[in-house]
């Protein structure tokens, strides 16, 4: 029964998010916003609605570990898995706004979450601070989008009204499906966790996090294939920002005693989320794109992260050796490679590195 509820919940969340994004995207385009702004706001917030629904439901039901694990796990999944898979299909272009504004906001939001969690809980006042951040960020994005976008009024008012009403209907239907899907998913996840003897934090970091991120997967993959690379990358980055500021902020705000943070999440999962956010900066900075090898690197790290979670859950004897190898070899080598890439790119821009000869040159 728990597995059926999980499957049904995921199905309703996926379809509901798709309907919601279609309606929200249509509504946003009617007011003249760019693809990047749509990806960072409407699409990102719409595909993150499952995380909001699940975390609020879990928090009000007393399953705060699922609420926190859902947000942290979803952010790690968004960057490592979604951007990894999408850039493996088609290298993703990173605009200057992402490097100068959106990725730094994601890093600051991750740092705030870690700072607020240091005392072992995220209280209501801290939740209000986080939620205020997403309001300010959204207002700034809309202002920048409206400033850069030329106003066009090619359609008649009657057509616009019809499109707006259809968009509103789609949004309402999508939200209804998300609420129902969230209820089934949380109840099924809690039941499964108790049956298997796995902690609710572990379920939140894996099954629930990946499940509620399925709309982001579908959106980014389809957008990258269709050439809408701004939407593909903006969806993932915007979802991470929305998850921390809006989802966790609202969840902490409505939780009677805030959201308690387990020592394991504070020691491992939240720092991993912050490191993943920080890693985006040099990758986006070099050449303004995520290449296929960088996507493969993201995907490899997500597999390594899941391996650590599974080995921790089963208390595998090789966990300590695997963790030490990641800490002292793989991660430093990756950091060194990114530093070399940044230095080579900066030297190339200054003209120090000669351009590669074309195939037809002698």
C-alpha positions in Angstrom: 0.0 0.0 0.0 2.9 2.4 0.8 4.5 1.7 -2.6 1.2 2.3 -4.4 0.7 5.6 -2.5 4.3 6.6 -3.5 3.7 5.8 -7.1 0.3 7.6 -7.1 1.7 10.6 -5.3 4.6 10.9 -7.8 2.3 10.6 -10.7 -0.1 13.3 -9.5 2.9 15.6 -8.6 4.5 15.1 -12.0 1.3 15.7 -14.0 0.1 18.5 -11.7 3.4 20.3 -12.0 3.4 20.0 -15.8 -0.1 21.5 -15.9 0.9 24.3 -13.5 4.0 25.1 -15.5 2.1 25.3 -18.7 -0.4 27.7 -17.2 2.2 29.8 -15.4 4.5 30.0 -18.5 1.5 31.1 -20.6 0.6 33.8 -18.1 4.2 35.0 -17.8 4.7 35.3 -21.6 1.5 37.4 -21.8 3.2 40.1 -19.7 6.5 39.9 -21.7 9.2 38.2 -19.7 12.4 36.7 -21.1 13.1 33.0 -21.2 15.7 33.2 -18.5 13.4 35.1 -16.1 10.6 32.7 -16.9 13.0 29.8 -16.1 14.2 31.4 -12.9 10.8 32.4 -11.6 7.6 30.9 -13.1 9.0 27.5 -14.3 11.4 27.1 -11.3 8.7 28.1 -8.8 6.1 25.9 -10.5 8.3 22.8 -10.7 9.3 23.4 -7.1 5.7 23.5 -6.0 5.8 19.7 -5.2 8.6 20.4 -2.7 6.5 23.2 -1.1 3.5 21.0 -0.9 5.4 18.0 0.5 7.4 20.0 3.0 4.4 21.9 4.3 2.4 18.7 4.6 5.3 16.9 6.3 5.9 19.8 8.7 2.2 20.1 9.7 2.1 16.3 10.2 5.2 16.4 12.5 7.6 14.7 10.0 10.1 17.6 10.0 13.0 15.4 9.0 11.2 14.7 5.7 10.6 18.5 5.2 14.3 19.3 5.7 15.6 16.3 3.8 13.3 17.1 0.9 14.7 20.6 0.5 18.4 19.7 1.0 18.1 16.5 -1.1 16.2 18.3 -3.9 18.9 21.0 -4.2 21.7 18.4 -4.5 19.6 16.5 -7.0 18.8 19.6 -9.0 22.4 20.6 -9.6 24.2 17.3 -9.8 21.7 15.1 -11.5 19.4 17.5 -13.5 22.2 19.8 -14.8 24.4 16.7 -15.2 22.0 14.8 -17.4 20.8 17.9 -19.3 24.4 19.0 -20.2 25.3 15.5 -21.2 22.5 15.7 -23.8 23.3 19.2 -25.0 26.0 21.6 -23.5 24.1 24.3 -21.5 24.8 28.0 -22.0 25.2 30.0 -18.8 24.3 33.7 -19.2 26.1 36.6 -17.5 23.1 37.1 -15.2 23.4 33.6 -13.8 27.1 34.2 -13.0 26.7 37.6 -11.6 23.3 37.3 -9.7 21.5 34.0 -9.6 24.3 31.6 -8.6 25.7 34.0 -5.9 22.1 34.2 -4.5 22.0 30.4 -4.5 25.3 30.3 -2.6 24.3 33.0 -0.1 20.9 31.2 0.5 22.8 27.9 1.2 25.1 29.7 3.6 22.2 31.2 5.4 20.6 27.8 5.8 23.8 26.4 7.3 24.1 29.4 9.6 20.5 29.2 10.8 20.9 25.5 11.4 24.0 25.7 13.6 21.9 25.9 16.8 20.1 22.7 15.9 16.9 24.1 14.5 15.5 26.6 12.0 13.0 28.8 13.9 10.0 30.7 12.8 11.8 34.1 12.7 14.5 32.6 10.6 11.8 31.1 8.3 10.4 34.6 7.9 13.8 36.0 7.0 14.3 33.2 4.3 10.8 33.8 2.9 11.4 37.6 2.7 14.5 36.8 0.7 12.6 35.0 -2.1 10.1 37.9 -2.3 12.9 40.4 -2.7 14.7 38.2 -5.2 11.5 37.7 -7.3 10.8 41.4 -7.4 14.3 42.1 -8.5 14.1 39.5 -11.3 10.8 40.8 -12.6 12.2 44.4 -12.5 15.3 43.3 -14.5 13.2 41.3 -16.9 10.8 44.1 -17.6 13.6 46.6 -18.0 15.4 44.4 -20.6 12.4 43.2 -22.4 10.8 45.3 -25.1 7.1 45.8 -24.6 5.0 44.2 -27.3 1.3 44.4 -27.8 0.5 42.5 -31.0 -2.6 40.6 -29.7 -6.0 42.0 -29.1 -7.4 42.4 -25.5 -10.0 39.7 -26.0 -7.4 37.1 -26.9 -5.2 38.1 -24.0 -8.2 37.8 -21.6 -9.0 34.3 -23.0 -5.3 33.2 -22.6 -5.2 34.6 -19.1 -8.4 32.8 -18.0 -7.1 29.5 -19.5 -3.8 30.0 -17.7 -5.6 30.6 -14.4 -7.6 27.4 -14.9 -4.5 25.4 -15.6 -2.8 26.8 -12.5 -5.7 25.9 -10.2 -6.0 22.4 -11.6 -2.2 21.9 -11.3 -2.2 23.1 -7.7 -5.0 20.8 -6.8 -3.2 17.8 -8.2 0.0 18.8 -6.3 -1.8 19.0 -3.0 -3.3 15.5 -3.4 0.0 14.1 -4.7 1.9 15.6 -1.8 -0.4 14.0 0.7 -0.1 10.5 -0.8 3.7 10.8 -1.2 4.4 11.9 2.4 2.1 9.2 3.8 3.6 6.5 1.6 7.2 7.6 2.4 6.6 7.7 6.1 5.0 4.2 6.0 7.8 2.8 3.9 10.4 4.3 6.2 8.9 2.7 9.3 8.5 -0.6 7.5 12.1 -0.7 6.3 13.5 0.7 9.5 15.1 3.6 7.6 15.1 7.1 9.1 12.7 9.7 7.8 15.7 12.0 7.0 17.1 9.3 4.7 13.7 8.9 2.9 13.4 12.6 2.5 17.0 13.0 1.1 16.4 10.2 -1.5 13.0 9.0 -2.5 11.0 12.1 -1.6 13.7 14.5 -2.9 14.1 12.7 -6.2 10.4 12.2 -6.6 9.4 15.9 -6.1 12.3 16.9 -8.4 10.8 14.8 -11.3 9.1 17.9 -12.8 12.4 19.7 -12.8 14.0 16.7 -14.6 11.4 16.6 -17.3 11.4 20.4 -17.7 15.2 20.8 -18.0 15.7 17.8 -20.2 12.9 18.7 -22.6 14.0 22.4 -22.6 17.6 21.5 -23.4 16.6 19.2 -26.3 14.4 21.9 -27.7 17.1 24.5 -27.5 15.6 26.5 -24.6 18.8 26.3 -22.7 18.0 29.4 -20.6 14.9 27.7 -19.3 16.8 24.4 -18.7 19.5 25.9 -16.5 17.4 28.7 -15.0 14.9 26.1 -13.9 17.5 24.2 -11.9 19.1 27.2 -10.3 15.8 29.0 -9.6 14.4 25.8 -8.0 17.4 25.6 -5.6 16.9 29.2 -4.6 13.1 28.7 -4.2 13.6 25.5 -2.2 15.7 27.2 0.4 14.1 30.6 0.7 10.4 29.9 0.0 9.9 26.2 0.7 12.0 26.0 3.8 11.1 29.5 4.9 7.4 28.8 4.7 7.8 25.4 6.3 9.8 26.8 9.2 7.2 29.6 9.5 4.2 27.3 9.9 5.9 24.6 12.0 4.9 25.0 15.7 8.4 24.7 17.0 10.4 25.4 13.8 12.3 22.7 12.0 14.8 20.7 14.1 18.1 19.9 12.2 19.7 16.5 12.9 23.5 16.4 13.6 24.0 14.2 10.5 22.3 16.7 8.3 24.3 19.6 9.8 27.6 17.7 9.5 27.2 16.2 6.0 24.1 16.9 3.9 23.8 20.7 4.3 27.6 21.2 3.7 27.3 19.0 0.6 24.5 21.2 -0.6 26.5 24.4 -0.1 29.6 22.9 -1.8 27.5 21.9 -4.8 26.1 25.4 -5.1 29.6 26.9 -4.8 30.9 24.5 -7.5 28.5 26.0 -10.0 30.3 29.4 -10.0 33.7 28.3 -11.6 31.9 25.9 -14.0 29.4 28.6 -15.2 32.2 31.2 -15.3 34.5 29.3 -17.7 33.3 29.8 -21.2 29.7 30.6 -20.1 28.6 27.0 -20.5 28.3 23.6 -18.8 30.2 21.2 -21.1 29.6 17.5 -21.3 32.6 16.5 -19.2 31.4 18.9 -16.5 27.9 17.3 -16.7 29.5 13.9 -16.3 31.4 15.2 -13.3 28.1 16.4 -11.7 26.4 13.1 -12.4 29.4 11.2 -10.9 29.3 13.2 -7.7 25.6 12.5 -7.3 26.2 8.8 -7.6 28.9 9.1 -5.0 26.6 11.1 -2.7 23.9 8.4 -3.0 26.6 5.7 -2.3 27.5 7.4 0.9 23.8 7.6 2.0 23.2 4.0 1.2 26.4 2.9 2.9 25.4 4.9 6.0 22.0 3.4 6.1 23.3 -0.2 6.0 26.3 0.7 8.1 28.7 -0.7 5.6 32.2 -1.5 6.8 33.8 0.3 3.8 32.1 3.6 4.6 35.0 5.2 6.3 37.5 4.3 3.6 35.1 5.5 0.8 34.5 8.8 2.7 38.3 9.3 3.2 38.9 8.7 -0.5 36.3 11.2 -1.5 37.6 13.8 1.0 41.3 13.5 0.4 41.6 12.5 -3.3 38.5 12.9 -5.5 37.3 16.3 -4.2 40.8 18.0 -4.2 41.5 16.7 -7.7 38.2 18.0 -8.9 38.9 21.4 -7.3 42.4 21.5 -8.9 40.9 20.7 -12.3 38.4 23.5 -12.0 41.1 25.9 -10.9 43.2 25.0 -13.9 40.2 25.4 -16.2 39.4 28.9 -14.8 43.1 30.0 -15.2 43.3 28.6 -18.7 40.0 30.4 -19.7 41.1 33.7 -18.2 44.5 33.5 -19.9 42.7 32.7 -23.2 40.5 35.8 -22.8 43.6 38.0 -22.3 45.2 36.4 -25.4 48.0 34.6 -23.6 46.9 31.2 -24.8 47.1 31.0 -28.7 43.9 29.8 -30.4 43.9 26.3 -31.6 44.5 25.9 -35.4 41.5 25.0 -37.5 41.4 21.6 -39.2 42.2 22.9 -42.6 45.2 25.0 -41.6 48.8 23.7 -42.2 
